[in-house]
Amino acid sequence: MKYYDKLIFECSREGRCGYSLPRNAFPAAGELPAALRRQAPLALPQVSEPDVVRHYTNLSQMNFGVDTGFYPLGSCTMKYNPKINEEMAALQGFQGLHPLMPARLTEGACKVYEEMDKALAAITGMYKFTFAPCAGAHGELTGLMLMRQYHINRGDLKRTKVIVPDSAHGTNPASAAVCGLEVVEVKSLANGRIDVEALKPLLTDEVAGIMMTNPNTLGLFETEIGTIAALVHAAGGLLYYDGANMNPLMGVVRPGDMGFDIMHLNLHKTFSTPHGGGGPGSGPVGVARKLVDCLPAIRVSAFHGNFGVILRAYAYILALGQEHLRKVGQYAVLSANYIKESLKDVYKLPIEGVCKHEFVFDGLINDGAHDDVPGATTLDVAKRLLDYGFHAPTIYFPLLFHQALMIEPTETESKETIDAFIEVMRKIAAEAAQDPNILHDAPHNTPISRPDETTAARNPILKYQENS
Ligand SMILES: Cc1ncc(COP(=O)(O)O)c(C=O)c1O
């Protein structure tokens, strides 16, 4: 352990402090009732300013982020977030806003919402957006509430089922259940796309709609989307588009033109605002013209959503413009296909063909299993990548494959970075074939080695414990 890896409480020395204020600068707190007065000094660490700076700087370096390295976390679109977005969000006129300010002082913010509404409508083919939802899953819930409201407004009360493909992101069935809808699963074909023949008998007059993401969570474009949209509409249902996978489509294809009626976008992914660790996010929901009357009926958050995230996304759209937004998807698709083709002789590729912005391997072709030594798993590969300075891809999702390893490079990585990643992935495959134990014990070079994940989940230690 390095000296500065110590916890801040362990650096504490009686009487040491990081500031000096003039004596008697503040009036005594004599008027406070005795019962409210502190009886013993607050147990804060007593440390100098350099101790504090070094402690937090070292802590920050133990973390991994897009600003420190390649982060190919499938389904999460961990693209680089341009710093110009931060500068725009930090402008005094925006930063000092409060939602209760009078309308005459918030005209600029209203203009941003108005312009974003227009921009997102142009990008997606939707008619109108609400910016209230604060995450992708929150957008899903909002969209499904709108779907229900649409049927209720038409007096069609028995539509309480929503169809979700077996490849769907976990939040889709979860949002449907939270919305009080019954989830009906539709199977995928061996080529990873929705089985249209299996869908047909599910389309009864109890179906409110279908939730889909396209490209789906395998990174594959649902080529039958035109037929699916026609079938769902003919059965009286609506189509919901999970726009978390919008990155490869921007400026190329619009969900509205594919037949979708409602959708959310993950501004914190596709539109380049920092995310991870649970937020902040923004999941604006767009609707087709026929649903616009339902919008005011649904209130999902106080005020107007996460304005700072919307602002960053607005700066991103303006900085790129129409021409370069289109290139985002093209480069993201190129990068993903380049990695897939460069590694498919050492990692199992369950579905051949061109992918969109991400793809899924099903573990190693040669996992090195021999005698009593178990082979290297997807978890082992992910942990070993950390040793080489790369963030791990998403693992064990989607659930369609046992050893799923889902890679999404995004458009913001250089060819050199991608080549370095490919080289390391090949090196790990060679290590596994030679001696899988190197991988079983990984990571070896990170501040924390492999934790016992069962104990960590069942018996978490969430706060500082003296002598722990
Ligand atoms: C396909 C898909 N749908 C929905 C979501 C949910 O978005 P959020 O994490 O913002 O709630 C994600 C998040 O990664 C996703 O990948």
The ligand as an SDF file (V2000), in Angstrom:
LIG
                    3D

 16 16  0  0  0  0  0  0  0  0999 V2000
  -30.7140   -0.5190  -24.4920 C   0  0  0  0  0  0  0  0  0  0  0  0
  -30.8910    0.2800  -23.2240 C   0  0  0  0  0  0  0  0  0  0  0  0
  -32.1170    0.6520  -22.8400 N   0  0  0  0  0  0  0  0  0  0  0  0
  -32.3170    1.3860  -21.7270 C   0  0  0  0  0  0  0  0  0  0  0  0
  -31.2750    1.7680  -20.9120 C   0  0  0  0  0  0  0  0  0  0  0  0
  -31.5710    2.5220  -19.6280 C   0  0  0  0  0  0  0  0  0  0  0  0
  -31.0090    3.7970  -19.5990 O   0  0  0  0  0  0  0  0  0  0  0  0
  -30.6330    4.4850  -18.1910 P   0  0  0  0  0  0  0  0  0  0  0  0
  -29.4610    3.7390  -17.6580 O   0  0  0  0  0  0  0  0  0  0  0  0
  -30.3310    5.9030  -18.5280 O   0  0  0  0  0  0  0  0  0  0  0  0
  -31.8390    4.3690  -17.3050 O   0  0  0  0  0  0  0  0  0  0  0  0
  -29.9650    1.4020  -21.2690 C   0  0  0  0  0  0  0  0  0  0  0  0
  -28.8200    1.7790  -20.3950 C   0  0  0  0  0  0  0  0  0  0  0  0
  -27.7160    1.4070  -20.5490 O   0  0  0  0  0  0  0  0  0  0  0  0
  -29.7730    0.6430  -22.4540 C   0  0  0  0  0  0  0  0  0  0  0  0
  -28.5500    0.2800  -22.8330 O   0  0  0  0  0  0  0  0  0  0  0  0
  1  2  1  0
  2  3  1  0
  2 15  2  0
  3  4  2  0
  4  5  1  0
  5  6  1  0
  5 12  2  0
  6  7  1  0
  7  8  1  0
  8  9  2  0
  8 10  1  0
  8 11  1  0
 12 13  1  0
 12 15  1  0
 13 14  2  0
 15 16  1  0
M  END
$$$$
